[in-house]
Amino acid sequence: MNFEFATATRIIFGRGTLKQVGPLVAEMGHRALVVMGRTAERADPLLDILTAHGLDAATFVVSGEPTVDIAQQGTHQARAKKCDLIIGFGGGSVLDAGKAIAALLTNGGKPLDYLEVIGQGNPITQPAAPCIAIPTTAGTGAEVTRNAVLFSPEHRVKVSLRSPLMLPRLAIVDPELSYDLPPSLTASTGLDALTQVIEPYVSHKANPLTDAICREGMRRAARSLRQAYQHGDDEAAREDMSLASLFGGLALANAKLGAVHGFAGPFGGMFSAPHGATCAALLPPVMAVNVQALRARDPDNPALGRYDDLARILTNSDQATAADGVTWVQDLCRDLQIPPLSTYGLTRDDFPPLIEKAGRASSMQGNPIKLTDEELAEILSRAMV
């Protein structure tokens, strides 16, 4: 058995841990570029802490999903302001933008020099500038992943900058920062977190270390996602979901994802849809079709037993089977009011280009079995209704 595990140099988890950021930043640089979301006032506590510790900071707002151009603009601003440290403070899009800027700041060139699929795919050779990742949602786990997802409007696809050299120097995961998330955002980000502890668990790149992380993440998400959605002020539920998100990031960075994310990236490039909600709509049909394909073509694949295992974890029933796991996730998506993919404009005419793009996505390569185009079309058909 051979596997590798790499993550952020240091992870600090717990309620109120944002307060520790001041002296930690001072150890890494002199002037920070704070990458934040469109609601700039959410970053005021962070900026106040930096000011109190005598640290200079410039700001860069990422108002939506980061594009290739936004990453380039942020890099130009970091250079112009003479920033030697990047702090990402926000959801997964903001953290990805921060990691991309940190990598480009030290490696030079343009994003397309390094992007996979649509770019030249050149390796990142220099360590990224020191990067601190502080999530304010509980979903992507981007604070501990080695890639940054960027949208290319020209190609209508989302692709990654990817390198172990992009891992943040420090991740601060403070569940208190997620307390004010509205129910809809709690649902979409939470289901992304759940997907990211399910897919690595059944991936053909799973290993004993990621297995343990995924099992614990599934347990916490199963018991707390509905509660966080219905009662956003439940501190224990918010803490569970922050942990599930962190565990998902750790797992996907060291195992692989699968067909859910294989579709979600191209889908997000073709349609305006929340990433987490896209994953949620795809998760039950991907689970069902994977089990169907494994039974038909690879019945000795250990992933079959893992689908039964995860069903027992999600349902908290020793008698549960893979089909019960699919039903449980379907019921969860209904309770959290996740819309079908047709809501975003998907039609059957879109199936061929979407399937073609998904087939080339790096996440698809982690699926426990290679799905046929007909099986991929069946997933999309089920996710539309």
C-alpha positions in Angstrom: 0.0 0.0 0.0 1.4 3.4 -1.0 -0.2 6.8 -0.5 0.8 10.4 0.1 -0.9 12.9 2.4 -0.1 16.6 2.4 -2.0 19.6 3.8 -1.7 23.1 5.1 1.5 23.6 7.2 -0.7 24.5 10.2 -4.4 24.2 10.9 -6.0 26.0 13.8 -9.6 25.0 14.5 -12.1 26.3 17.1 -14.6 29.0 18.0 -13.0 32.4 18.4 -9.7 31.4 16.8 -9.8 34.3 14.3 -8.4 36.4 17.2 -5.1 34.5 16.9 -4.4 35.8 13.4 -2.5 39.0 14.3 0.8 37.6 15.7 0.7 34.7 13.2 0.5 37.1 10.2 3.4 39.1 11.7 5.6 36.0 11.5 5.0 35.6 7.7 5.2 39.0 6.1 5.0 42.8 6.3 2.1 43.7 4.0 -0.9 41.6 3.3 -3.3 41.5 0.4 -6.7 40.6 2.0 -8.9 38.8 -0.6 -12.5 39.0 0.5 -16.0 38.6 -0.8 -18.5 41.2 -1.9 -19.8 41.8 1.6 -16.7 43.7 2.7 -17.9 44.5 6.2 -17.7 40.8 7.1 -13.9 41.2 6.9 -13.9 44.2 9.3 -13.0 42.0 12.4 -10.0 40.6 10.5 -8.9 44.1 9.4 -9.3 45.5 12.9 -7.1 42.7 14.2 -4.4 43.3 11.6 -4.5 47.1 12.4 -4.2 46.4 16.2 -1.0 44.5 15.5 0.5 47.2 13.4 0.2 45.3 10.1 -0.4 46.9 6.8 -3.1 45.5 4.5 -4.5 46.2 1.1 -7.8 44.6 0.0 -9.1 42.9 -3.1 -12.8 42.1 -3.5 -13.9 38.9 -5.4 -17.6 39.4 -5.9 -18.4 36.1 -7.5 -16.6 33.0 -8.6 -13.0 33.8 -9.5 -12.2 34.0 -13.2 -8.8 33.8 -15.0 -8.8 37.6 -15.3 -9.7 38.2 -11.7 -6.7 36.0 -10.6 -4.5 38.1 -12.9 -5.9 41.4 -11.6 -5.4 40.3 -8.0 -1.8 39.4 -8.7 -1.2 42.8 -10.4 -2.6 44.5 -7.3 -0.5 42.5 -4.9 2.6 43.5 -6.8 1.6 47.1 -7.1 0.9 47.3 -3.3 4.2 45.4 -2.6 2.3 42.7 -0.7 4.4 39.7 0.5 1.5 37.8 2.1 -2.0 36.8 0.9 -5.0 36.3 3.3 -8.1 34.7 1.9 -11.2 35.5 4.0 -14.4 34.2 2.7 -16.1 31.2 1.0 -14.4 28.8 -1.3 -14.3 31.2 -4.3 -12.4 33.8 -2.3 -10.0 31.2 -0.9 -9.3 29.8 -4.4 -8.7 33.3 -5.6 -6.3 33.9 -2.8 -4.4 30.7 -3.5 -4.2 31.5 -7.2 -2.8 35.0 -6.5 -0.3 33.6 -4.0 1.0 31.1 -6.6 1.1 33.6 -9.5 2.9 36.2 -7.3 6.0 34.1 -7.0 5.9 32.1 -10.3 5.2 34.9 -12.7 3.3 34.5 -16.0 -0.4 34.2 -16.6 -3.0 31.7 -15.2 -3.3 30.1 -18.7 0.4 29.2 -18.5 -0.4 26.8 -15.6 -4.1 25.9 -15.9 -5.0 22.3 -16.7 -7.3 21.3 -19.6 -7.5 24.7 -21.3 -4.1 26.1 -20.6 -0.5 25.0 -21.1 -0.5 23.0 -17.9 3.1 24.1 -17.0 4.1 23.0 -13.5 4.3 25.5 -10.7 7.9 25.4 -9.7 8.2 28.0 -6.9 6.5 27.9 -3.5 3.5 30.3 -3.4 3.7 33.4 -1.4 2.7 32.8 2.2 -1.0 32.3 2.2 -3.5 32.3 5.2 -6.9 30.8 4.4 -9.8 31.7 6.7 -13.2 30.2 5.5 -16.4 31.9 6.4 -18.6 29.2 5.0 -18.7 25.5 5.7 -18.5 23.7 2.4 -15.5 23.6 0.1 -12.6 22.8 2.4 -10.5 25.1 0.2 -8.4 26.1 3.2 -6.5 22.8 3.0 -6.6 21.9 -0.7 -3.7 22.2 -3.2 -5.7 23.7 -6.1 -7.6 26.8 -7.1 -10.7 26.6 -9.3 -10.9 29.4 -11.9 -13.7 30.1 -14.4 -12.8 30.8 -18.0 -15.8 32.6 -19.7 -14.1 32.1 -23.0 -14.0 28.3 -22.7 -17.2 28.1 -20.6 -15.5 25.8 -18.1 -14.0 25.8 -14.6 -10.5 24.4 -14.3 -7.8 24.3 -11.7 -4.4 25.6 -11.0 -2.9 22.7 -9.1 0.3 22.1 -7.1 1.3 20.9 -3.7 3.3 24.2 -3.6 -0.1 26.0 -3.4 -1.1 24.6 0.0 -1.8 27.5 2.4 0.8 28.1 5.1 -1.9 28.5 7.7 -5.6 27.6 7.8 -7.8 29.2 10.5 -11.2 27.5 10.8 -13.4 29.5 13.2 -17.0 28.1 13.2 -18.2 31.5 14.6 -17.6 33.0 11.1 -20.4 30.8 9.7 -23.1 31.6 12.3 -24.7 34.3 10.1 -25.0 32.2 6.9 -28.6 32.2 5.6 -30.4 28.8 5.2 -30.0 28.6 1.4 -26.2 29.1 1.7 -26.0 26.7 4.6 -27.7 24.1 2.5 -25.6 24.4 -0.7 -22.3 24.7 1.1 -23.2 21.9 3.5 -24.1 19.6 0.7 -20.8 20.3 -1.0 -19.1 19.4 2.3 -21.1 16.1 2.4 -20.3 15.3 -1.2 -16.6 15.9 -0.5 -16.5 13.2 2.2 -18.5 10.7 0.2 -16.7 10.9 -3.1 -13.1 10.4 -1.8 -14.4 7.5 0.3 -15.5 5.5 -2.8 -12.7 6.9 -5.0 -10.2 4.4 -6.3 -7.5 6.6 -4.7 -8.9 6.2 -1.2 -6.4 5.3 1.5 -6.7 4.5 5.2 -6.0 8.0 6.3 -8.6 9.7 4.1 -11.0 6.8 5.0 -10.9 7.8 8.7 -11.4 11.4 7.9 -14.3 10.8 5.5 -16.2 8.5 8.0 -16.0 11.1 10.7 -17.0 13.9 8.3 -20.0 11.9 7.1 -21.1 11.2 10.7 -20.9 14.9 11.6 -22.7 16.2 8.5 -25.4 13.5 8.8 -26.3 14.6 12.3 -25.9 18.3 11.9 -26.6 19.6 8.4 -30.4 19.7 8.8 -30.0 21.2 12.2 -27.7 24.0 11.0 -30.2 24.7 8.1 -33.2 24.9 10.4 -31.5 26.5 13.4 -28.5 28.6 12.2 -27.7 29.6 15.8 -27.0 26.0 16.9 -23.3 26.3 17.8 -22.7 22.6 18.0 -24.2 22.0 14.5 -22.2 24.8 13.0 -19.0 23.4 14.6 -19.8 20.0 13.1 -20.3 21.4 9.6 -17.1 23.4 9.8 -15.3 20.2 10.7 -17.1 18.2 7.9 -16.0 20.9 5.5 -12.4 20.8 6.7 -12.4 17.0 6.5 -13.7 17.1 3.0 -10.9 19.4 1.9 -8.3 17.1 3.5 -9.8 14.1 1.9 -10.2 15.4 -1.7 -6.7 16.8 -1.7 -5.2 13.4 -0.9 -7.6 11.0 -2.5 -9.8 11.9 -5.5 -13.3 13.1 -6.1 -15.6 11.5 -8.7 -18.5 12.0 -11.2 -20.3 14.6 -9.1 -17.5 17.0 -9.3 -16.5 15.8 -12.7 -19.9 17.2 -13.9 -20.0 20.2 -11.5 -17.0 22.0 -12.9 -18.2 21.9 -16.5 -21.8 22.6 -15.5 -20.7 25.7 -13.5 -18.9 26.9 -16.6 -22.0 26.5 -18.8 -24.7 27.6 -16.4 -25.0 30.1 -13.6 -25.6 27.8 -10.6 -24.2 27.5 -7.1 -21.5 24.9 -6.9 -22.9 23.2 -3.8 -26.5 23.0 -5.1 -25.1 21.5 -8.4 -23.3 18.9 -6.4 -26.4 18.2 -4.3 -28.6 17.6 -7.4 -26.0 15.3 -8.9 -25.1 13.3 -5.8 -28.0 10.9 -5.5 -28.0 9.9 -9.2 -24.3 9.5 -9.3 -24.4 7.2 -6.3 -27.2 5.2 -7.8 -25.6 4.9 -11.3 -22.2 4.1 -9.9 -23.6 1.2 -7.8 -25.5 0.0 -10.9 -22.4 0.1 -13.0 -20.2 -1.5 -10.4 -22.6 -4.4 -10.0 -22.9 -4.9 -13.7 -19.2 -4.6 -14.8 -17.0 -4.8 -11.7 -18.7 -6.7 -8.9 -15.5 -7.3 -7.0 -14.7 -3.6 -6.7 -14.4 -2.6 -3.0 -16.3 0.5 -3.7 -19.5 -1.5 -3.7 -19.1 -2.4 -0.1 -18.1 1.2 0.7 -21.5 2.4 -0.6 -23.1 0.1 1.9 -20.8 1.4 4.6 -21.6 5.1 3.9 -25.3 4.3 3.9 -25.0 2.8 7.4 -23.1 6.0 8.6 -25.6 8.4 7.0 -28.8 6.6 8.2 -27.3 5.4 11.5 -28.7 2.0 10.8 -26.6 -1.2 10.7 -29.1 -2.7 8.2 -28.8 0.1 5.6 -27.7 -0.7 2.1 -26.4 1.5 -0.8 -30.0 2.1 -2.0 -30.9 3.4 1.5 -28.0 5.8 1.3 -29.3 7.1 -2.0 -32.8 7.6 -0.6 -31.4 9.3 2.5 -29.4 11.9 0.4 -32.5 12.4 -1.9 -34.6 13.1 1.2 -32.0 15.5 2.6 -31.9 17.4 -0.7 -35.7 17.7 -0.7 -35.7 18.9 2.9 -33.1 21.5 2.1 -35.0 22.7 -1.0 -32.3 21.9 -3.5 -33.6 22.6 -7.1 -33.1 20.2 -10.0 -30.6 21.1 -12.7 -33.3 22.1 -15.1 -33.8 25.1 -12.9 -30.6 26.6 -14.3 -31.5 26.0 -17.9 -30.1 22.5 -18.6 -31.9 20.7 -21.5 -31.2 17.4 -23.2 -29.5 19.3 -26.0 -26.8 20.3 -23.5 -26.0 16.7 -22.6 -23.4 15.9 -25.4 -21.1 19.0 -24.7 -21.5 18.6 -21.0 -20.6 14.9 -21.1 -17.7 15.6 -23.3 -16.3 18.2 -21.0 -17.0 16.1 -17.9 -15.1 13.2 -19.4 -11.9 15.4 -19.5 -12.3 16.8 -16.0 -9.7 15.8 -13.5 -12.3 14.9 -10.9 -13.9 12.4 -13.1 -10.7 10.4 -13.1 -11.3 9.5 -9.4 -14.7 7.9 -10.0 -14.6 4.2 -8.8 -15.6 3.0 -12.3 -15.4 4.6 -15.7 -18.9 5.4 -16.7 -20.2 5.2 -20.3 -21.7 8.1 -22.1 -25.1 6.5 -21.7 -24.6 6.2 -17.9 -23.5 9.8 -17.7 -26.6 10.9 -19.6 -28.7 8.9 -17.2 -27.2 10.8 -14.3 -28.1 14.1 -16.0 -31.6 12.9 -16.7 -32.2 12.0 -13.1 -30.7 15.3 -11.8 -33.0 17.3 -14.1 -36.2 16.4 -12.2 
